[in-house]
Amino acid sequence: MAIIARLLQKTNFIMPRSVNSVASRARRKKVMKQAKGYFGRRKNVWTVAKNAVEKALVYAYRDRRAKKRNFRALWITRINAGARQHGMSYSQFMGKVKANNIELNRKVLADLAMNHPEAFAAIVNKVK
């Protein structure tokens, strides 16, 4: 045991630093692939591309939720326009739709109001 210790001291044996360069390169390559199509240094300089991709993913996450809100607002606007053509406000119409147990969601009602006005008129007349 002492002999091995002396040998190690004499040869000054130091283990090389272990870095997983395969995984590091793969990670960088993945980010650079995501940055393809960006303008200027954002597409080919690692630090800039990394920040740009990270920010893009944050925007994507945020806007997947905002998209749902935007569509709901659009459907409400379309239903309101359709209901007002028949002399009702949106809130009155939706209140009566719920009271009459008509199980159509806003997406379907908005589609009817825009593309099938005669069907929407039938629903309005049923709830009046």
C-alpha positions, 0 to 999 in steps of 0.5 A: 500500500505504501509503495503505491502511495510513493509511486503516485507521489513520484509520478505526480499522477493527476486524473484528467478533468472529466467534461461531458463534451458530447452532451454539451455539444449536443445541447448547443447544437439543439439550441443552434438548430432552434435559432435557425432563421433568426436575424444577424448574430442571433442565429450563429453566435452561441451566447446570443442564440441561447438568449434569443431561443430562451426568450422565444420559448418564454414568449411561446409559453405565454402566448399559448395562454394568451391565445385562449383569451384572445379567441374567447374575446373574439367569440364573445364579440361575434355573439354580441354582434349577432345577438344585437341584430335580434335586439338582445345584448350579449349578457341577456342572450347568454343568461337566457341560453344558460337558463334554457339549458342550451349546451352550446359553447361560445365557439359554436355560438360564434360560428353560428352567428357568423356563418349560419345566421338563420340557425343563430336566429332560431336559437335567439327566438327559442330563448326569447 
